[in-house]
């Protein structure tokens, strides 16, 4: 065990960022980790710690898969199991939690292209629609961060035939937004972003020209709100970076619209 105790190696495995890194650690420490002792230690830790989507019990499953099928094939099989778990999960909140816990592999290019391929090849219209809903969720979470991506998906139902989302009533949403802004509580910023995304969505960039300035104004307001959310410290580092990119894109679009309308 290269001078390290089993618990130290397990600690490194638990702290590793993403499945690829974890599989590398298993390969490097196979003599220590691919053992009954390692599985027993992980299960003992699982009994003492709160249940987690990437806690010791889940890592025990990874170890077992690598023991049964070899490290490379076991890691691939574990990744497939994560994907299937994510697809079967009924709760959007839980789907988001899984994406955060296992961004590698769930937010990878391979995952996105794989789900797109499944959707294209699926002959059942309802099943294909559900897969496309998952593609949309992945795309939103990859570009905006998980928190904002899930919020956007929930706001509209995202085209999922089994989820209608919140009813779209502009006047009600604007009234709620104004109340939240007046209250001035940072914890409401994610909901403010969700409302503004919902109001902006029907005003597509390629829509009627008479609504262009309205879209520009909403885009600017959303960009400002996203920036406040980033500065609030409520987001993870990754989600904050995605929100900043979204804000920059919105500001650029708003400037383009105003310049076009001024000529």
Buried (B, 14 or more C-beta within 10 A) or exposed (E): EEEEEBEEBBEBBBEBEBBEBBBBBBBBBBEBBBBEEBBEBBEEBBEEEEEBBBBBBBBBBBBBBBBEBBBEEBBBBBBEBBBEBBEEBEEBEEBBBBBBBBBBBBBBEEBBEBBBEBBEEBEEEEEBBBBBBBBBBBEBBBBBBBBBBBBBBBBBBBBBEEBEBBEBEEEEBEEBBEEBBEEEEEEBBBBBBBBBBBBBEEBEEEEEEEEBEBBBBBBBBBBBBBBBBBEEEBBEEBBBEBBBBBBEEBBEBBEBBBEEEEE
